[in-house]
Amino acid sequence: MALSAAIVALGLTLSSTGADAISSYNSASTSCGAIKSAVNRLGAILVMWTSSRTGNLNYKRIVRNAGYCNANQTTAATSVPAANTKRCTVYHCVSRRAYDPFD
């Protein structure tokens, strides 16, 4: 009985660790260096900011490398605003077809 309870507990522990939540950062209060440090440490993060033109909430998932993208994706440079600059250059996932029309 104790062994089966331990197996169930182990199964629940393993299944709950597979869907970790992505860390999010408000770019208005986070420097470019801190954003880059977080993505290097965590692999992928969500950066959110309010558009100065529309007032809408924008967000972008940025990644350390293509290993954090889907199999049919690669990375491309993009920029997000940060507390200390309007353009913090980072990477995000894009379709491989955008770069290889024969893929």
Buried (B, 14 or more C-beta within 10 A) or exposed (E): EEEEEEEEEEEEEEEEEEEEEEBEBEBEEBBBEBBBEBBEEBBBBEBBBEEEEEEEEEEBBBBBEBEBBEEEBBBEEBBBBBBEBEEBEBBBBBBBEEEEEEE
